[in-house]
């Protein structure tokens, strides 16, 4: 009887978490809902309650996720300034727990994320029509920065859409088109690439194209789709060139990234030292007359803050993640490459308070890692069930 009640309670917890998690994803599109409010009042309390409800099972939880959480904790401790640094690690630990609960819910992570992905398609349709209307009225190709009356970050929004499109491709369209014909699969790849290019144009986001490019390289290699994949990329490149995509994307001028990266590198070598980096010193990275708060590159950001030691620590997880993702061939691994590619030019932090990049960077990484650690996650749930029966 206790086992049955515990199973029902687990199901209720996980289904409730799936609903709140979906609300959190959609809050980045829906103006009245604030993402941080959903996180702090919904995800965080429920995730903590779930962990502490069966504290005896925390050992099995750490066995399942220690290879991810312990290197992150070590990196935080390298440059700890106070409780805020520990708090950021706790946020990530709880968010990982939330992803575990969503993945184990009756809805499942794929069904929850598919709603977010289809909403991204609707957002792309709406913003494209509005973007074209503005061009028709003004003759200017603007960078679309206001969605449903709310100011949005165009880079994050474009990567949201690209990640959702890739998810729908891997889980819905690719399996069906494979059964139809090679020509249908080729046409689907061209349409997918064209839609991502459209999102990059509307939001003038070269970062989205970089992330999608990394996804496509890995996709072609893992599917051994050399000829078909390369032909699709060539086709969309030609279509984009004929449509003037290069002119629209170049309106914002040259990127300052190379100058930022050079300044960060010189400061590491000349001032701080490459082994332990510069820490969180608040330095403003120079690019012409501007100063930037971070290096706009994730590996360089880790090197700047934590040196070679920090890169080595996070490398423990990266090696396990890449090996497991390639072996398991989970769609989440491929989708995560879009966020990883975006982080090569967009952000340079691993642990922060909840931000938009969590959705396209951490969500697919965590869901892929949960599937890679499937056996250990099963043992964690078995330990929760056992302690519940003992009680």
C-alpha positions as a Markdown table, in Angstrom:
| # | Residue | x | y | z |
|---|---|---|---|---|
| 1 | Unk | 0.0 | 0.0 | 0.0 |
| 2 | Unk | 2.9 | 2.4 | 0.9 |
| 3 | Unk | 4.6 | 1.6 | -2.4 |
| 4 | Unk | 1.4 | 2.4 | -4.3 |
| 5 | Unk | 0.9 | 5.7 | -2.5 |
| 6 | Unk | 4.5 | 6.7 | -3.0 |
| 7 | Unk | 4.3 | 5.9 | -6.7 |
| 8 | Unk | 1.1 | 8.1 | -7.0 |
| 9 | Unk | 2.8 | 10.9 | -5.1 |
| 10 | Unk | 5.8 | 10.7 | -7.3 |
| 11 | Unk | 3.6 | 10.9 | -10.4 |
| 12 | Unk | 1.7 | 13.9 | -9.1 |
| 13 | Unk | 5.0 | 15.7 | -8.2 |
| 14 | Unk | 6.5 | 15.0 | -11.6 |
| 15 | Unk | 3.4 | 16.0 | -13.5 |
| 16 | Unk | 3.1 | 19.2 | -11.6 |
| 17 | Unk | 6.7 | 20.0 | -12.3 |
| 18 | Unk | 6.2 | 19.3 | -16.0 |
| 19 | Unk | 3.4 | 21.9 | -16.0 |
| 20 | Unk | 5.4 | 24.5 | -14.2 |
| 21 | Unk | 8.4 | 23.8 | -16.4 |
| 22 | Unk | 6.3 | 24.3 | -19.6 |
| 23 | Unk | 5.2 | 27.6 | -18.2 |
| 24 | Unk | 8.8 | 28.6 | -17.5 |
| 25 | Unk | 9.7 | 27.8 | -21.2 |
| 26 | Unk | 6.7 | 29.7 | -22.6 |
| 27 | Unk | 7.4 | 32.7 | -20.3 |
| 28 | Unk | 10.2 | 33.8 | -22.6 |
| 29 | Unk | 7.5 | 34.3 | -25.3 |
| 30 | Unk | 4.4 | 35.4 | -23.3 |
| 31 | Unk | 4.7 | 39.0 | -22.2 |
| 32 | Unk | 2.7 | 39.0 | -18.9 |
| 33 | Unk | 4.7 | 36.1 | -17.4 |
| 34 | Unk | 8.1 | 36.8 | -16.0 |
| 35 | Unk | 10.6 | 33.8 | -16.2 |
| 36 | Unk | 12.4 | 34.6 | -12.9 |
| 37 | Unk | 9.1 | 34.6 | -11.1 |
| 38 | Unk | 8.2 | 31.2 | -12.4 |
| 39 | Unk | 11.6 | 29.9 | -11.4 |
| 40 | Unk | 11.8 | 31.3 | -7.9 |
| 41 | Unk | 8.1 | 30.7 | -7.0 |
| 42 | Unk | 7.5 | 27.5 | -8.9 |
| 43 | Unk | 10.5 | 25.4 | -10.1 |
| 44 | Unk | 12.9 | 26.2 | -7.2 |
| 45 | Unk | 10.5 | 25.4 | -4.2 |
| 46 | Unk | 9.1 | 22.2 | -5.9 |
| 47 | Unk | 12.6 | 21.0 | -6.9 |
| 48 | Unk | 14.0 | 21.5 | -3.4 |
| 49 | Unk | 11.0 | 19.8 | -1.8 |
| 50 | Unk | 11.5 | 16.8 | -4.1 |
| 51 | Unk | 15.1 | 16.5 | -3.2 |
| 52 | Unk | 14.6 | 16.9 | 0.6 |
| 53 | Unk | 11.5 | 14.6 | 0.7 |
| 54 | Unk | 13.8 | 11.6 | 0.5 |
| 55 | Unk | 17.2 | 12.8 | 1.9 |
| 56 | Unk | 18.5 | 9.2 | 2.3 |
| 57 | Unk | 18.4 | 8.9 | -1.5 |
| 58 | Unk | 20.7 | 11.9 | -2.1 |
| 59 | Unk | 23.7 | 9.6 | -2.2 |
| 60 | Unk | 22.3 | 7.9 | -5.3 |
| 61 | Unk | 21.4 | 11.3 | -6.7 |
| 62 | Unk | 25.0 | 12.4 | -6.4 |
| 63 | Unk | 26.3 | 9.2 | -7.9 |
| 64 | Unk | 24.1 | 9.9 | -11.0 |
| 65 | Unk | 25.0 | 13.5 | -11.4 |
| 66 | Unk | 28.3 | 14.0 | -9.5 |
| 67 | Unk | 30.4 | 14.0 | -12.6 |
| 68 | Unk | 28.5 | 17.2 | -13.6 |
| 69 | Unk | 27.8 | 18.9 | -10.3 |
| 70 | Unk | 31.2 | 18.4 | -8.6 |
| 71 | Unk | 33.4 | 20.0 | -11.3 |
| 72 | Unk | 31.0 | 22.9 | -11.3 |
| 73 | Unk | 31.3 | 23.2 | -7.6 |
| 74 | Unk | 35.1 | 23.1 | -7.8 |
| 75 | Unk | 35.1 | 25.9 | -10.4 |
| 76 | Unk | 32.9 | 28.0 | -8.2 |
| 77 | Unk | 35.3 | 27.4 | -5.2 |
| 78 | Unk | 38.3 | 28.5 | -7.3 |
| 79 | Unk | 37.0 | 32.1 | -7.2 |
| 80 | Unk | 34.5 | 32.2 | -4.4 |
| 81 | Unk | 33.6 | 35.6 | -3.1 |
| 82 | Unk | 30.6 | 34.8 | -0.9 |
| 83 | Unk | 27.4 | 32.8 | -0.5 |
| 84 | Unk | 26.1 | 34.1 | -3.9 |
| 85 | Unk | 28.6 | 31.8 | -5.7 |
| 86 | Unk | 27.3 | 28.8 | -3.7 |
| 87 | Unk | 23.7 | 29.9 | -4.4 |
| 88 | Unk | 24.4 | 29.8 | -8.2 |
| 89 | Unk | 25.5 | 26.2 | -7.9 |
| 90 | Unk | 22.4 | 25.4 | -5.9 |
| 91 | Unk | 20.2 | 26.9 | -8.6 |
| 92 | Unk | 21.8 | 24.6 | -11.1 |
| 93 | Unk | 21.5 | 21.5 | -8.9 |
| 94 | Unk | 17.8 | 22.2 | -8.4 |
| 95 | Unk | 17.2 | 22.9 | -12.1 |
| 96 | Unk | 18.8 | 19.6 | -12.9 |
| 97 | Unk | 16.4 | 18.0 | -10.5 |
| 98 | Unk | 13.5 | 19.8 | -12.2 |
| 99 | Unk | 14.6 | 18.3 | -15.5 |
| 100 | Unk | 14.8 | 14.8 | -14.0 |
| 101 | Unk | 11.2 | 15.2 | -12.7 |
| 102 | Unk | 10.0 | 16.5 | -16.1 |
| 103 | Unk | 11.7 | 13.6 | -17.9 |
| 104 | Unk | 10.0 | 11.1 | -15.6 |
| 105 | Unk | 6.6 | 12.7 | -15.8 |
| 106 | Unk | 3.7 | 11.1 | -17.7 |
| 107 | Unk | 4.0 | 14.0 | -20.2 |
| 108 | Unk | 7.7 | 13.5 | -20.7 |
| 109 | Unk | 10.3 | 16.1 | -21.6 |
| 110 | Unk | 9.9 | 15.6 | -25.4 |
| 111 | Unk | 6.2 | 16.4 | -25.2 |
| 112 | Unk | 6.7 | 19.4 | -23.0 |
| 113 | Unk | 9.5 | 20.8 | -25.2 |
| 114 | Unk | 7.5 | 20.2 | -28.4 |
| 115 | Unk | 4.9 | 22.7 | -27.1 |
| 116 | Unk | 7.6 | 25.2 | -26.7 |
| 117 | Unk | 9.0 | 24.4 | -30.1 |
| 118 | Unk | 5.7 | 24.8 | -31.9 |
| 119 | Unk | 5.2 | 28.1 | -30.1 |
| 120 | Unk | 8.6 | 29.1 | -31.6 |
| 121 | Unk | 7.2 | 28.4 | -35.0 |
| 122 | Unk | 4.2 | 30.6 | -34.4 |
| 123 | Unk | 6.5 | 33.4 | -33.1 |
| 124 | Unk | 8.6 | 33.1 | -36.2 |
| 125 | Unk | 5.5 | 33.4 | -38.4 |
| 126 | Unk | 4.2 | 36.4 | -36.5 |
| 127 | Unk | 7.5 | 38.2 | -36.4 |
| 128 | Unk | 8.3 | 37.5 | -40.0 |
| 129 | Unk | 5.0 | 39.0 | -41.2 |
| 130 | Unk | 5.4 | 42.0 | -38.9 |
| 131 | Unk | 9.1 | 42.4 | -40.1 |
| 132 | Unk | 8.0 | 42.3 | -43.7 |
| 133 | Unk | 5.2 | 44.8 | -43.0 |
| 134 | Unk | 7.7 | 47.2 | -41.4 |
| 135 | Unk | 10.0 | 46.9 | -44.4 |
| 136 | Unk | 7.0 | 47.5 | -46.7 |
| 137 | Unk | 6.2 | 50.7 | -44.8 |
| 138 | Unk | 9.7 | 52.1 | -44.1 |
| 139 | Unk | 11.9 | 50.4 | -46.7 |
| 140 | Unk | 14.3 | 49.4 | -43.9 |
| 141 | Unk | 15.3 | 45.8 | -42.8 |
| 142 | Unk | 15.1 | 46.4 | -39.1 |
| 143 | Unk | 16.4 | 44.1 | -36.3 |
| 144 | Unk | 13.2 | 42.7 | -34.7 |
| 145 | Unk | 13.5 | 43.5 | -31.0 |
| 146 | Unk | 9.9 | 43.8 | -29.8 |
| 147 | Unk | 7.6 | 40.8 | -29.5 |
| 148 | Unk | 4.0 | 41.0 | -28.4 |
| 149 | Unk | 4.6 | 44.5 | -26.9 |
| 150 | Unk | 7.7 | 43.4 | -24.9 |
| 151 | Unk | 11.3 | 44.1 | -25.6 |
| 152 | Unk | 13.2 | 40.8 | -26.2 |
| 153 | Unk | 16.8 | 39.9 | -26.8 |
| 154 | Unk | 17.0 | 39.1 | -30.5 |
| 155 | Unk | 19.9 | 36.7 | -30.2 |
| 156 | Unk | 18.3 | 34.6 | -27.5 |
| 157 | Unk | 14.9 | 34.6 | -29.4 |
| 158 | Unk | 16.5 | 33.5 | -32.6 |
| 159 | Unk | 18.4 | 30.7 | -30.9 |
| 160 | Unk | 15.1 | 29.6 | -29.1 |
| 161 | Unk | 13.5 | 29.3 | -32.5 |
| 162 | Unk | 16.4 | 27.5 | -34.1 |
| 163 | Unk | 16.6 | 25.0 | -31.2 |
| 164 | Unk | 12.8 | 24.3 | -31.5 |
| 165 | Unk | 13.0 | 23.8 | -35.2 |
| 166 | Unk | 15.9 | 21.4 | -34.8 |
| 167 | Unk | 13.9 | 19.5 | -32.1 |
| 168 | Unk | 10.8 | 19.2 | -34.4 |
| 169 | Unk | 13.0 | 18.0 | -37.2 |
| 170 | Unk | 14.7 | 15.3 | -35.2 |
| 171 | Unk | 11.6 | 14.0 | -33.4 |
| 172 | Unk | 8.8 | 14.5 | -35.9 |
| 173 | Unk | 9.8 | 15.3 | -39.5 |
| 174 | Unk | 13.0 | 13.4 | -40.1 |
| 175 | Unk | 11.6 | 9.9 | -39.1 |
| 176 | Unk | 8.6 | 10.4 | -41.4 |
| 177 | Unk | 10.6 | 11.8 | -44.4 |
| 178 | Unk | 13.1 | 9.0 | -44.1 |
| 179 | Unk | 10.3 | 6.5 | -44.7 |
| 180 | Unk | 9.1 | 8.5 | -47.8 |
| 181 | Unk | 12.2 | 9.1 | -50.0 |
| 182 | Unk | 15.7 | 10.5 | -50.1 |
| 183 | Unk | 14.4 | 13.5 | -52.1 |
| 184 | Unk | 11.8 | 14.3 | -49.4 |
| 185 | Unk | 14.5 | 14.1 | -46.8 |
| 186 | Unk | 16.7 | 16.5 | -48.8 |
| 187 | Unk | 13.8 | 18.9 | -49.3 |
| 188 | Unk | 13.1 | 18.8 | -45.5 |
| 189 | Unk | 16.7 | 19.7 | -44.7 |
| 190 | Unk | 16.5 | 22.6 | -47.1 |
| 191 | Unk | 13.3 | 23.8 | -45.5 |
| 192 | Unk | 14.7 | 23.4 | -42.0 |
| 193 | Unk | 17.9 | 25.3 | -42.9 |
| 194 | Unk | 15.8 | 28.0 | -44.6 |
| 195 | Unk | 13.6 | 28.6 | -41.6 |
| 196 | Unk | 16.6 | 28.9 | -39.3 |
| 197 | Unk | 18.1 | 31.4 | -41.8 |
| 198 | Unk | 14.8 | 33.3 | -41.8 |
| 199 | Unk | 15.0 | 33.5 | -38.0 |
| 200 | Unk | 18.6 | 34.8 | -38.2 |
| 201 | Unk | 17.5 | 37.4 | -40.7 |
| 202 | Unk | 14.4 | 38.7 | -38.8 |
| 203 | Unk | 16.4 | 39.0 | -35.6 |
| 204 | Unk | 19.7 | 39.7 | -37.3 |
| 205 | Unk | 21.5 | 37.0 | -35.3 |
| 206 | Unk | 24.7 | 35.6 | -36.7 |
| 207 | Unk | 25.0 | 33.7 | -33.5 |
| 208 | Unk | 22.0 | 31.6 | -34.3 |
| 209 | Unk | 23.6 | 30.6 | -37.6 |
| 210 | Unk | 26.8 | 29.6 | -35.8 |
| 211 | Unk | 24.9 | 27.4 | -33.4 |
| 212 | Unk | 22.9 | 25.8 | -36.2 |
| 213 | Unk | 26.1 | 25.3 | -38.2 |
| 214 | Unk | 27.6 | 23.3 | -35.4 |
| 215 | Unk | 24.4 | 21.3 | -35.2 |
| 216 | Unk | 24.5 | 20.5 | -38.9 |
| 217 | Unk | 28.1 | 19.4 | -38.9 |
| 218 | Unk | 27.5 | 17.0 | -36.0 |
| 219 | Unk | 24.2 | 15.9 | -37.6 |
| 220 | Unk | 25.8 | 15.1 | -41.0 |
| 221 | Unk | 28.7 | 13.2 | -39.3 |
| 222 | Unk | 26.5 | 11.2 | -36.9 |
| 223 | Unk | 24.0 | 10.4 | -39.6 |
| 224 | Unk | 26.8 | 9.7 | -42.1 |
| 225 | Unk | 24.8 | 11.9 | -44.5 |
| 226 | Unk | 27.8 | 13.4 | -46.2 |
| 227 | Unk | 26.4 | 14.0 | -49.7 |
| 228 | Unk | 22.8 | 14.8 | -48.8 |
| 229 | Unk | 23.7 | 17.1 | -45.9 |
| 230 | Unk | 26.4 | 19.0 | -47.7 |
| 231 | Unk | 24.1 | 19.4 | -50.7 |
| 232 | Unk | 21.4 | 20.8 | -48.5 |
| 233 | Unk | 23.8 | 23.3 | -47.0 |
| 234 | Unk | 25.0 | 24.4 | -50.4 |
| 235 | Unk | 21.4 | 24.8 | -51.6 |
| 236 | Unk | 20.4 | 27.0 | -48.7 |
| 237 | Unk | 23.6 | 29.1 | -49.0 |
| 238 | Unk | 22.9 | 29.8 | -52.7 |
| 239 | Unk | 19.2 | 30.6 | -51.9 |
| 240 | Unk | 20.3 | 32.9 | -49.0 |
| 241 | Unk | 22.9 | 34.7 | -51.3 |
| 242 | Unk | 20.3 | 35.2 | -54.1 |
| 243 | Unk | 17.8 | 36.6 | -51.5 |
| 244 | Unk | 20.4 | 39.1 | -50.2 |
| 245 | Unk | 20.7 | 37.5 | -46.7 |
| 246 | Unk | 24.4 | 38.5 | -46.5 |
| 247 | Unk | 23.5 | 42.2 | -46.9 |
| 248 | Unk | 20.8 | 42.0 | -44.2 |
| 249 | Unk | 23.1 | 40.2 | -41.7 |
| 250 | Unk | 26.0 | 42.7 | -42.4 |
| 251 | Unk | 23.8 | 45.8 | -41.6 |
| 252 | Unk | 25.0 | 45.7 | -38.0 |
| 253 | Unk | 28.6 | 46.0 | -39.2 |
| 254 | Unk | 31.6 | 43.9 | -38.2 |
| 255 | Unk | 31.6 | 42.0 | -35.0 |
| 256 | Unk | 33.7 | 43.2 | -32.1 |
| 257 | Unk | 34.4 | 39.6 | -30.9 |
| 258 | Unk | 37.9 | 39.3 | -32.3 |
| 259 | Unk | 39.0 | 42.4 | -30.5 |
| 260 | Unk | 37.3 | 41.3 | -27.2 |
| 261 | Unk | 38.9 | 37.9 | -27.5 |
| 262 | Unk | 42.3 | 39.4 | -28.1 |
| 263 | Unk | 42.1 | 41.7 | -25.2 |
| 264 | Unk | 41.0 | 38.9 | -22.9 |
| 265 | Unk | 43.8 | 36.7 | -24.0 |
| 266 | Unk | 46.5 | 39.3 | -23.6 |
| 267 | Unk | 45.2 | 40.1 | -20.1 |
| 268 | Unk | 45.4 | 36.4 | -19.1 |
| 269 | Unk | 48.9 | 36.0 | -20.5 |
| 270 | Unk | 50.4 | 39.4 | -19.4 |
| 271 | Unk | 48.6 | 40.1 | -16.2 |
| 272 | Unk | 46.8 | 37.2 | -14.5 |
| 273 | Unk | 48.5 | 33.9 | -15.4 |
| 274 | Unk | 47.1 | 31.1 | -17.5 |
| 275 | Unk | 46.9 | 28.4 | -14.8 |
| 276 | Unk | 44.3 | 30.1 | -12.5 |
| 277 | Unk | 43.1 | 33.0 | -14.7 |
| 278 | Unk | 41.9 | 36.4 | -13.5 |
| 279 | Unk | 38.9 | 35.4 | -11.4 |
| 280 | Unk | 35.8 | 37.6 | -11.5 |
| 281 | Unk | 37.7 | 40.8 | -11.5 |
| 282 | Unk | 35.1 | 43.1 | -13.2 |
| 283 | Unk | 37.5 | 44.0 | -16.0 |
| 284 | Unk | 35.9 | 45.7 | -19.0 |
| 285 | Unk | 37.1 | 44.1 | -22.3 |
| 286 | Unk | 38.1 | 46.7 | -24.8 |
| 287 | Unk | 36.9 | 46.8 | -28.4 |
| 288 | Unk | 37.5 | 50.2 | -30.1 |
| 289 | Unk | 35.7 | 52.8 | -27.9 |
| 290 | Unk | 33.5 | 50.2 | -26.2 |
| 291 | Unk | 34.0 | 48.0 | -23.1 |
| 292 | Unk | 32.2 | 44.7 | -22.5 |
| 293 | Unk | 31.5 | 42.9 | -19.3 |
| 294 | Unk | 32.5 | 39.4 | -20.5 |
| 295 | Unk | 34.6 | 37.8 | -23.3 |
| 296 | Unk | 31.6 | 36.6 | -25.4 |
| 297 | Unk | 33.1 | 33.1 | -25.7 |
| 298 | Unk | 32.4 | 30.3 | -23.2 |
| 299 | Unk | 35.8 | 28.4 | -23.3 |
| 300 | Unk | 37.7 | 31.7 | -23.2 |
| 301 | Unk | 35.4 | 32.9 | -20.4 |
| 302 | Unk | 36.3 | 29.8 | -18.3 |
| 303 | Unk | 40.0 | 30.3 | -19.1 |
| 304 | Unk | 39.8 | 34.0 | -18.2 |
| 305 | Unk | 38.0 | 33.3 | -14.8 |
| 306 | Unk | 39.6 | 30.0 | -13.8 |
| 307 | Unk | 42.5 | 29.3 | -16.1 |
| 308 | Unk | 43.7 | 26.0 | -17.4 |
| 309 | Unk | 42.6 | 24.4 | -14.1 |
| 310 | Unk | 39.0 | 25.5 | -14.7 |
| 311 | Unk | 39.0 | 24.2 | -18.2 |
| 312 | Unk | 40.4 | 20.9 | -17.0 |
| 313 | Unk | 37.7 | 20.6 | -14.4 |
| 314 | Unk | 34.8 | 21.2 | -16.8 |
| 315 | Unk | 36.6 | 19.0 | -19.3 |
| 316 | Unk | 35.9 | 16.0 | -17.0 |
| 317 | Unk | 32.2 | 16.5 | -17.6 |
| 318 | Unk | 32.6 | 17.5 | -21.3 |
| 319 | Unk | 34.4 | 14.2 | -22.1 |
| 320 | Unk | 31.8 | 12.1 | -20.4 |
| 321 | Unk | 29.0 | 14.1 | -22.0 |
| 322 | Unk | 30.3 | 13.9 | -25.6 |
| 323 | Unk | 31.2 | 10.2 | -25.4 |
| 324 | Unk | 27.8 | 9.4 | -23.9 |
| 325 | Unk | 25.9 | 11.7 | -26.4 |
| 326 | Unk | 27.6 | 10.1 | -29.4 |
| 327 | Unk | 27.1 | 6.6 | -28.1 |
| 328 | Unk | 23.4 | 7.1 | -27.2 |
| 329 | Unk | 22.5 | 9.3 | -30.2 |
| 330 | Unk | 19.9 | 11.1 | -28.2 |
| 331 | Unk | 18.2 | 14.0 | -30.0 |
| 332 | Unk | 18.9 | 16.2 | -27.0 |
| 333 | Unk | 22.7 | 15.9 | -27.6 |
| 334 | Unk | 22.4 | 17.2 | -31.1 |
| 335 | Unk | 20.0 | 20.0 | -30.0 |
| 336 | Unk | 22.4 | 21.0 | -27.3 |
| 337 | Unk | 25.1 | 21.8 | -29.9 |
| 338 | Unk | 23.1 | 24.7 | -31.1 |
| 339 | Unk | 23.3 | 26.3 | -27.6 |
| 340 | Unk | 27.0 | 25.3 | -27.3 |
| 341 | Unk | 27.7 | 26.9 | -30.7 |
| 342 | Unk | 25.8 | 30.0 | -29.7 |
| 343 | Unk | 27.9 | 30.3 | -26.5 |
| 344 | Unk | 31.0 | 30.6 | -28.7 |
| 345 | Unk | 30.0 | 34.2 | -29.4 |
| 346 | Unk | 27.2 | 35.1 | -27.0 |
| 347 | Unk | 27.9 | 34.4 | -23.3 |
| 348 | Unk | 30.9 | 33.3 | -21.3 |
| 349 | Unk | 29.4 | 32.0 | -18.0 |
| 350 | Unk | 28.5 | 28.6 | -16.8 |
| 351 | Unk | 26.7 | 29.3 | -13.6 |
| 352 | Unk | 24.4 | 32.3 | -13.3 |
| 353 | Unk | 20.9 | 33.1 | -11.9 |
| 354 | Unk | 18.2 | 32.0 | -14.3 |
| 355 | Unk | 18.7 | 33.6 | -17.7 |
| 356 | Unk | 17.4 | 33.1 | -21.2 |
| 357 | Unk | 20.4 | 31.1 | -22.4 |
| 358 | Unk | 19.4 | 28.4 | -19.9 |
| 359 | Unk | 16.6 | 27.4 | -22.3 |
| 360 | Unk | 18.8 | 26.6 | -25.3 |
| 361 | Unk | 22.0 | 25.7 | -23.4 |
| 362 | Unk | 21.3 | 24.0 | -20.1 |
| 363 | Unk | 17.9 | 22.4 | -20.8 |
| 364 | Unk | 19.1 | 20.2 | -23.7 |
| 365 | Unk | 22.4 | 19.5 | -22.0 |
| 366 | Unk | 20.8 | 18.4 | -18.8 |
| 367 | Unk | 18.1 | 16.3 | -20.6 |
| 368 | Unk | 20.7 | 14.6 | -22.7 |
| 369 | Unk | 22.9 | 13.9 | -19.6 |
| 370 | Unk | 19.9 | 12.5 | -17.8 |
| 371 | Unk | 19.4 | 10.0 | -20.6 |
| 372 | Unk | 23.1 | 9.2 | -20.7 |
| 373 | Unk | 23.0 | 8.4 | -17.0 |
| 374 | Unk | 19.7 | 6.4 | -17.4 |
| 375 | Unk | 20.8 | 3.4 | -15.3 |
| 376 | Unk | 22.1 | 5.6 | -12.4 |
| 377 | Unk | 18.9 | 7.7 | -12.5 |
| 378 | Unk | 16.9 | 4.5 | -12.3 |
| 379 | Unk | 18.8 | 3.5 | -9.2 |
| 380 | Unk | 18.1 | 6.9 | -7.7 |
| 381 | Unk | 14.4 | 6.5 | -8.2 |
| 382 | Unk | 14.6 | 2.9 | -6.8 |
| 383 | Unk | 16.4 | 4.3 | -3.7 |
| 384 | Unk | 13.6 | 6.8 | -3.2 |
| 385 | Unk | 11.0 | 4.1 | -3.5 |
| 386 | Unk | 12.9 | 1.9 | -1.1 |
| 387 | Unk | 13.3 | 4.6 | 1.6 |
| 388 | Unk | 9.6 | 5.4 | 1.1 |
| 389 | Unk | 8.6 | 1.8 | 1.8 |
| 390 | Unk | 10.9 | 1.6 | 4.8 |
| 391 | Unk | 9.3 | 4.7 | 6.2 |
